[in-house]
Amino acid sequence: MNTVLLRHCPELAGLLPRGAGAVAPWRHVQPVTGGDGRAQG
């Protein structure tokens, strides 16, 4: 599953669990907000 996610969404590489499958808990990150306070995406 990790390879499928990385193939289609390589920007998720830093969030995927290391040494575990994609169904393991992912790392938490702080949301990036724009000037209006809303999360960018």
C-alpha positions, 0 to 999 in steps of 0.5 A, a space after each residue: 500500500 505504501 508504494 501505491 500511495 507514494 506512486 500517486 501522492 509522492 508528497 505524502 512520503 514524509 507522513 507515512 510511518 517508517 518501518 510499518 504499513 500504510 495502515 499504521 498511524 501516520 505522523 502528525 503535522 501542523 497545518 499550514 495556514 494562509 493569511 486568512 487563517 484557513 488551511 491551505 490545500 
